[in-house]
Amino acid sequence: MKAVVMTGANQLWEVRDVPTPTAEPGQVLVKVYASGMCYTDVWATQGYGGDIYPQTPGHEVVGEVVEVGAGVHTRQVGDRVGTTWVQSACGRCAYCRENRPLTGQTAMNCAGARTTGFSAQGGHAEYIAISAEGTVLLPDGLAYEDAAPMMCAGYTTWSGLRDAAPQPHEKIAVVGIGGLGHVALQLSKASGFETIAITHSPDKHDLAVQLGADHVVANGKELNELGGADVLLVTTNAFGAAEEALTGLRVDGRVVLSGLDFTRPFSISSEGVPFHMMRQQVIGSTHGGQHYLSEVLDLAAKGKVKPITETFPLARATDAFDRLTSGKMRFRGVLTPQNS
């Protein structure tokens, strides 16, 4: 089969002919129809995921089951499925012995987790072997190209909203209107919350309103003048903008960090009213469990959220990667291996 291969830290992607995997016991073999591109693909290529090379990236993977491994009874040939960053946990390390759920966010803390595109082959390929327990069935009628970004961009932002536990009267502010943020705006609005977009890009104002924003502001000062927000959903790796937006966070407000930045920490300023006197919280959130994933897939199937995507065949994977790293891909890139 053809697959994207990361050959080394900071090396260009290559599309190579590699052996097609088979479904081992407990696994399913999936014919990949769409594989979303996440900025984590860039981090992995730059070496932040460790020395995992050669490896195929991609953890927003959807397709059709074409082979079922021994011992698998929950999936059948012909099923439309997807998988995410963490497929399964080892079940035996110290963390797993606490008997936490073995899929979703908690499994990321397992010492031996099977991680898509890191410890195991990713989805930027024509086929992928996946732990059956790490798959979810896709709703009928949800296109593969729309389903793929839900496996991380949708899953991450929806988990952030759910983990913040906003109340009916509260306001949600989304920091950053990119690959995650444009999905978060739609999810917040679909849930009935007054929604505020925070962006420094004037050319995104009209789009933010179309996606569900009731208000668009440029910074925390403008957010504060608007009355503030109860939840700051940080969907960007530009932590400077997120830190500045804290000036618009209300008493008992929650900052939800869903973006990643391996180059600098998120910090809280001591200027103004101290953070602790405002009884504010910082919540780290990423993939919160397959029940959250099922919820966001259902919202996508009902048309409540639709990602803005650019699609590319595998043959153009390097072009797509260039657009992602340069910032020219403003929302979500999706590779379509069967169209190569």
Secondary structure in CASP SS format (residue, H / E / C, confidence):
PFRMAT SS
TARGET T0000
AUTHOR 0000-0000-0000
METHOD secondary structure of the structure
MODEL  1
M C 1.00
K E 1.00
A E 1.00
V E 1.00
V E 1.00
M E 1.00
T C 1.00
G C 1.00
A C 1.00
N C 1.00
Q C 1.00
L C 1.00
W E 1.00
E E 1.00
V E 1.00
R E 1.00
D E 1.00
V C 1.00
P C 1.00
T C 1.00
P C 1.00
T C 1.00
A C 1.00
E C 1.00
P C 1.00
G C 1.00
Q E 1.00
V E 1.00
L E 1.00
V E 1.00
K E 1.00
V E 1.00
Y E 1.00
A E 1.00
S E 1.00
G E 1.00
M E 1.00
C C 1.00
Y H 1.00
T H 1.00
D H 1.00
V H 1.00
W H 1.00
A H 1.00
T H 1.00
Q H 1.00
G C 1.00
Y C 1.00
G C 1.00
G C 1.00
D C 1.00
I C 1.00
Y C 1.00
P C 1.00
Q E 1.00
T C 1.00
P C 1.00
G C 1.00
H C 1.00
E E 1.00
V E 1.00
V E 1.00
G E 1.00
E E 1.00
V E 1.00
V E 1.00
E E 1.00
V E 1.00
G C 1.00
A C 1.00
G C 1.00
V C 1.00
H C 1.00
T C 1.00
R C 1.00
Q C 1.00
V C 1.00
G C 1.00
D C 1.00
R E 1.00
V E 1.00
G E 1.00
T E 1.00
T C 1.00
W C 1.00
V E 1.00
Q E 1.00
S E 1.00
A C 1.00
C C 1.00
G C 1.00
R C 1.00
C C 1.00
A C 1.00
Y C 1.00
C H 1.00
R H 1.00
E H 1.00
N C 1.00
R C 1.00
P C 1.00
L C 1.00
T C 1.00
G C 1.00
Q H 1.00
T H 1.00
A H 1.00
M H 1.00
N H 1.00
C C 1.00
A C 1.00
G C 1.00
A C 1.00
R E 1.00
T E 1.00
T E 1.00
G C 1.00
F C 1.00
S C 1.00
A E 1.00
Q C 1.00
G C 1.00
G C 1.00
H C 1.00
A E 1.00
E C 1.00
Y E 1.00
I E 1.00
A E 1.00
I E 1.00
S E 1.00
A H 1.00
E H 1.00
G H 1.00
T E 1.00
V E 1.00
L E 1.00
L C 1.00
P C 1.00
D C 1.00
G C 1.00
L C 1.00
A C 1.00
Y H 1.00
E H 1.00
D H 1.00
A H 1.00
A H 1.00
P H 1.00
M H 1.00
M H 1.00
C H 1.00
A H 1.00
G H 1.00
Y H 1.00
T H 1.00
T H 1.00
W H 1.00
S H 1.00
G H 1.00
L H 1.00
R H 1.00
D H 1.00
A H 1.00
A C 1.00
P C 1.00
Q C 1.00
P C 1.00
H C 1.00
E C 1.00
K E 1.00
I E 1.00
A E 1.00
V E 1.00
V E 1.00
G C 1.00
I C 1.00
G C 1.00
G C 1.00
L C 1.00
G H 1.00
H H 1.00
V H 1.00
A H 1.00
L H 1.00
Q H 1.00
L H 1.00
S H 1.00
K H 1.00
A H 1.00
S C 1.00
G C 1.00
F C 1.00
E E 1.00
T E 1.00
I E 1.00
A E 1.00
I E 1.00
T C 1.00
H C 1.00
S C 1.00
P H 1.00
D H 1.00
K H 1.00
H H 1.00
D H 1.00
L H 1.00
A H 1.00
V H 1.00
Q H 1.00
L C 1.00
G C 1.00
A C 1.00
D C 1.00
H E 1.00
V E 1.00
V E 1.00
A C 1.00
N C 1.00
G H 1.00
K H 1.00
E H 1.00
L H 1.00
N H 1.00
E H 1.00
L C 1.00
G C 1.00
G C 1.00
A E 1.00
D E 1.00
V E 1.00
L E 1.00
L E 1.00
V E 1.00
T C 1.00
T C 1.00
N C 1.00
A C 1.00
F H 1.00
G H 1.00
A H 1.00
A H 1.00
E H 1.00
E H 1.00
A H 1.00
L H 1.00
T H 1.00
G H 1.00
L E 1.00
R E 1.00
V E 1.00
D E 1.00
G E 1.00
R E 1.00
V E 1.00
V E 1.00
L E 1.00
S C 1.00
G C 1.00
L C 1.00
D C 1.00
F C 1.00
T C 1.00
R C 1.00
P C 1.00
F C 1.00
S C 1.00
I C 1.00
S C 1.00
S C 1.00
E C 1.00
G C 1.00
V C 1.00
P C 1.00
F H 1.00
H H 1.00
M H 1.00
M H 1.00
R C 1.00
Q C 1.00
Q E 1.00
V E 1.00
I E 1.00
G E 1.00
S C 1.00
T C 1.00
H C 1.00
G C 1.00
G C 1.00
Q H 1.00
H H 1.00
Y H 1.00
L H 1.00
S H 1.00
E H 1.00
V H 1.00
L H 1.00
D H 1.00
L H 1.00
A H 1.00
A H 1.00
K C 1.00
G C 1.00
K C 1.00
V C 1.00
K C 1.00
P C 1.00
I C 1.00
T E 1.00
E E 1.00
T E 1.00
F E 1.00
P C 1.00
L H 1.00
A H 1.00
R H 1.00
A H 1.00
T H 1.00
D H 1.00
A H 1.00
F H 1.00
D H 1.00
R H 1.00
L H 1.00
T H 1.00
S H 1.00
G C 1.00
K C 1.00
M C 1.00
R C 1.00
F C 1.00
R E 1.00
G E 1.00
V E 1.00
L E 1.00
T C 1.00
P H 1.00
Q H 1.00
N H 1.00
S C 1.00
END
